[in-house]
Amino acid sequence: MNKRIKIILILIMVPLAIYLWPSALGGSTIILIVEGHSMLPTILPGSLVIARQAPEYSVGEIVAYVMSSGAGAEKNVVHRIIEKTDNGFVIRGDNNPVKDPGVYTNADILGKVIFATPYVGDMLSLLRNPLVLVIAGGFLAAVQMVQKRKKEKKERLRRIRLGLLPFEKQPQSTEKKPKKPDYTLFFAAIAFNVIVYIVMLYSISSGNRPEGDAVTGFLLRGIIPTFAATVSFALYSVFIIGLYFLAKVYEVKYQRKEISGRKSKSHVRLLLGKETNPMLAVASFFWLLFIMMELFHLMAIAKDLGTIFD
């Protein structure tokens, strides 16, 4: 990509990202998915809605707000302000014959709707279906295989034109290269931890109270939800990075033994193979367990993520 185009894109995206920074992360914007028919024909069911906090709200504006439904239960609603009184705003859905119960103040309003697009919300909802995720993963894997075969075919034709041997028949070096340690699960665990943290903050800011995993669920029962999510994220980060540190320390220690000519007498190394780092194997096992746990956790809280009931 041209350098000038990159600079232009950065100049556009940075202010846009700041403007649309989510309220769950200290910004003023929330992203929601509308369900129901109360805002027809203005907003269709399954629409993706972006609402932004404003200092003042006026009659005629569509807003997202928190509606109390009794017994302490709350739900988020996207409706239009139809009247302003001394006590607050009167709100009603465009397709509803009666106004919403109660009067709402600025404190109840999450933000004014600045953007709404149909069908996108329905598409995002499909990602909650495990079957769709499996099919999408298989499709991406198939596309990668096709691309790889095309690349190999192109390389084979190039070698034929240049009079070279096919790359699969090239003489291979007899020198065995040392196998590099595989830290893929470490990076995957870090990514899952960050994703789940962000999704939890979105879910909490939307008025939901996720049950959480083993650690987060325990913290949610005792402290403020957002703080509980942050503490859980920090604890998991220490756990993941701690395992990485231990694996790296063992790796360096073993390399020093190899350089000095001393052979490791570890029974675990003899069982797994002399080139295997036992600490990395243990760490990878726990990283995999963490990824599986967070995957199920993510699927659970995604059911309520950004969903608006109207």
C-alpha positions in Angstrom: 0.0 0.0 0.0 1.2 3.5 -0.9 2.8 5.3 2.1 0.6 8.4 1.5 -2.5 6.3 1.6 -1.4 4.7 4.9 -0.9 8.2 6.4 -4.3 9.3 5.2 -6.0 6.2 6.6 -4.2 6.8 10.0 -5.3 10.4 10.0 -8.9 9.3 9.4 -9.0 6.3 11.7 -7.3 7.8 14.8 -9.9 10.6 15.3 -12.7 8.2 14.4 -11.5 5.7 17.0 -11.2 8.4 19.6 -14.8 9.7 18.8 -16.3 6.1 18.9 -14.3 4.9 21.9 -16.6 2.7 23.9 -18.0 3.8 27.3 -16.9 0.5 28.8 -13.3 1.6 28.3 -13.8 5.2 29.4 -15.3 6.6 26.2 -18.8 7.9 25.4 -20.1 5.4 22.8 -22.0 2.2 23.1 -22.7 -0.3 20.3 -26.0 -2.3 20.5 -28.1 -4.8 18.6 -31.8 -4.0 18.4 -34.4 -6.8 18.8 -38.2 -6.3 18.5 -40.4 -4.2 16.3 -41.2 -1.2 18.5 -39.1 1.2 16.4 -40.5 0.2 12.9 -40.2 1.5 10.3 -37.3 3.7 11.6 -35.1 1.0 12.9 -35.5 -2.6 11.8 -35.0 -5.7 14.1 -31.5 -6.9 13.9 -30.0 -3.5 13.3 -26.6 -2.4 14.6 -27.0 0.8 16.6 -24.3 3.2 17.8 -25.3 5.6 20.5 -23.2 8.4 22.0 -23.6 10.3 25.2 -24.6 14.0 24.9 -24.8 16.8 27.5 -28.4 17.5 26.6 -31.2 15.6 24.8 -34.1 17.0 22.9 -37.6 16.0 21.9 -37.6 13.9 18.7 -34.2 12.3 19.3 -33.8 8.5 19.4 -32.0 7.4 22.5 -30.8 4.3 24.2 -31.7 4.2 27.9 -32.1 1.9 30.9 -35.6 0.9 31.7 -36.4 -0.6 35.2 -38.9 -3.4 34.9 -39.5 -4.1 38.5 -37.9 -6.4 41.1 -34.6 -4.7 40.4 -34.4 -5.9 36.9 -33.2 -3.6 34.2 -33.1 -3.7 30.4 -31.8 -1.4 27.7 -34.2 0.1 25.3 -33.9 2.2 22.1 -36.9 4.5 21.7 -37.7 8.2 20.8 -38.1 11.1 23.2 -41.7 12.5 22.6 -42.0 15.0 25.5 -39.9 16.8 28.0 -41.3 17.5 31.5 -40.0 19.1 34.7 -39.3 15.6 36.0 -37.6 14.2 32.9 -38.3 12.8 29.4 -41.3 10.9 28.2 -40.2 8.2 25.7 -42.1 5.9 23.3 -41.3 3.5 20.4 -42.3 4.7 17.0 -44.4 1.6 16.5 -45.9 1.5 20.0 -49.4 2.8 20.7 -48.6 3.9 24.2 -45.6 5.6 25.8 -43.0 3.8 27.9 -43.8 3.6 31.7 -42.2 6.2 33.8 -40.2 9.3 33.2 -36.4 9.3 32.5 -33.6 11.7 33.2 -30.2 12.2 31.7 -28.8 9.7 34.2 -31.0 7.0 32.7 -30.0 7.7 29.1 -27.0 5.8 27.7 -26.7 8.0 24.6 -28.3 9.5 21.5 -28.4 7.2 18.5 -26.0 8.6 15.9 -25.9 5.6 13.5 -28.1 2.6 12.7 -27.8 0.1 10.0 -30.0 -3.0 9.3 -29.0 -6.6 9.0 -25.5 -6.1 10.5 -26.7 -7.1 13.9 -28.3 -10.3 12.5 -24.9 -11.2 10.9 -23.1 -10.6 14.2 -25.7 -12.7 16.0 -24.8 -15.7 13.8 -21.3 -15.7 15.4 -23.0 -16.8 18.6 -23.9 -20.1 16.9 -21.1 -22.7 17.4 -22.2 -24.5 14.1 -21.7 -21.3 12.2 -18.2 -20.8 13.8 -17.2 -24.4 12.8 -18.4 -23.9 9.2 -16.7 -20.5 8.9 -13.4 -22.0 10.3 -13.7 -24.9 7.8 -14.3 -22.4 4.9 -11.2 -20.3 5.9 -9.1 -23.5 6.1 -10.2 -24.6 2.7 -9.5 -21.1 1.2 -6.0 -21.2 2.7 -5.3 -24.7 1.2 -6.4 -23.5 -2.2 -4.2 -20.5 -2.0 -1.3 -22.6 -0.9 -1.7 -25.0 -3.8 -1.9 -22.1 -6.3 1.3 -20.7 -4.8 3.0 -24.1 -5.2 1.8 -24.5 -8.7 3.0 -21.0 -9.6 6.4 -21.7 -8.1 6.6 -25.1 -10.0 5.9 -23.3 -13.3 8.5 -20.7 -12.6 11.2 -23.3 -11.9 10.3 -25.1 -15.2 10.6 -21.9 -17.2 14.0 -21.2 -15.6 15.2 -24.8 -16.1 15.5 -25.6 -12.4 14.6 -28.8 -10.6 11.2 -28.9 -9.0 11.5 -27.6 -5.5 10.3 -31.0 -4.0 13.3 -32.7 -5.7 16.0 -30.2 -4.5 18.7 -31.9 -2.5 18.1 -31.4 1.2 20.8 -30.6 3.7 21.7 -33.5 6.0 22.3 -31.0 8.8 19.4 -31.2 11.3 18.2 -27.8 12.3 17.2 -27.5 16.0 13.5 -27.3 16.5 12.3 -23.9 17.7 10.0 -23.9 20.8 6.4 -23.4 20.0 4.7 -20.5 22.0 1.6 -20.3 19.8 -0.7 -21.2 22.7 0.8 -18.5 24.8 -0.1 -15.8 22.3 -3.5 -17.4 21.8 -4.1 -17.3 25.6 -3.1 -13.7 25.8 -5.5 -12.9 22.9 -8.4 -14.7 24.5 -7.8 -13.0 27.8 -7.9 -9.5 26.1 -11.0 -10.4 24.0 -13.0 -11.8 26.9 -12.1 -8.7 29.1 -13.4 -6.3 26.4 -16.5 -8.4 25.8 -17.2 -8.5 29.5 -16.9 -4.7 29.8 -19.3 -4.3 26.9 -21.7 -6.7 28.4 -21.6 -5.0 31.8 -22.0 -1.5 30.3 -25.1 -2.8 28.5 -26.8 -3.5 31.8 -26.0 -7.3 31.8 -24.4 -9.1 34.7 -22.4 -12.1 33.3 -21.9 -15.1 35.5 -18.2 -15.2 34.6 -15.8 -18.1 34.8 -14.4 -19.7 37.9 -12.3 -16.7 39.0 -14.4 -13.9 37.6 -17.6 -15.4 38.9 -16.2 -15.5 42.4 -15.1 -11.8 42.1 -18.4 -10.7 40.7 -20.2 -11.9 43.8 -18.1 -9.6 46.0 -17.1 -6.4 44.2 -18.2 -4.0 41.5 -18.6 -5.9 38.1 -16.2 -3.7 36.1 -13.6 -3.8 38.8 -14.1 -7.6 39.1 -13.5 -8.0 35.4 -10.3 -5.9 35.6 -9.0 -7.8 38.6 -9.8 -11.1 36.8 -8.0 -9.9 33.6 -4.9 -8.9 35.7 -4.8 -12.3 37.5 -5.1 -14.3 34.3 -2.4 -12.1 32.7 0.0 -12.8 35.6 -0.8 -16.5 35.3 -0.3 -16.7 31.6 2.9 -14.6 31.5 4.2 -16.4 34.6 4.0 -19.7 32.8 5.8 -18.1 29.8 8.6 -16.9 32.1 9.1 -20.3 33.7 9.2 -22.0 30.3 11.8 -19.4 29.1 13.9 -19.8 32.2 14.0 -23.6 31.8 14.8 -23.2 28.1 17.8 -20.9 28.8 19.0 -23.2 31.6 18.9 -26.2 29.3 20.7 -24.4 26.5 23.5 -23.6 28.9 23.8 -27.2 29.8 24.0 -28.2 26.1 26.7 -25.6 25.4 28.8 -26.8 28.4 28.4 -30.4 27.2 26.5 -31.7 30.2 23.5 -33.9 29.4 20.2 -33.5 31.1 19.2 -36.6 33.2 15.6 -35.4 33.6 13.2 -38.4 33.4 10.5 -36.1 32.0 12.8 -35.1 29.2 13.6 -38.8 28.4 9.9 -39.5 28.3 8.9 -36.6 26.1 12.0 -36.5 24.0 15.4 -34.9 24.4 14.4 -31.8 22.4 11.2 -31.2 24.4 11.1 -28.5 27.1 9.0 -30.1 29.9 8.1 -26.7 31.4 6.9 -25.5 28.0 4.8 -28.7 27.7 3.2 -28.1 31.1 2.6 -24.4 30.3 1.1 -25.3 26.9 -1.3 -27.7 28.7 -2.5 -25.0 31.1 -2.7 -22.4 28.2 -4.9 -24.8 26.3 -7.2 -25.4 29.3 -7.4 -21.6 29.7 -8.3 -21.1 26.1 -11.0 -23.7 26.2 -12.5 -22.3 29.4 -12.5 -18.7 28.0 -14.0 -19.9 24.7 -17.0 -21.3 26.6 -17.1 -18.2 28.8 -17.1 -16.0 25.7 -19.9 -18.0 24.1 -22.0 -17.6 27.3 -21.6 -13.8 27.7 -22.0 -13.2 23.9 -25.6 -14.2 24.2 -26.3 -11.0 26.1 -23.6 -8.8 24.5 -25.1 -5.5 23.3 -28.7 -6.9 23.0 -31.4 -4.4 23.3 -35.0 -5.4 24.3 -37.6 -3.0 23.2 
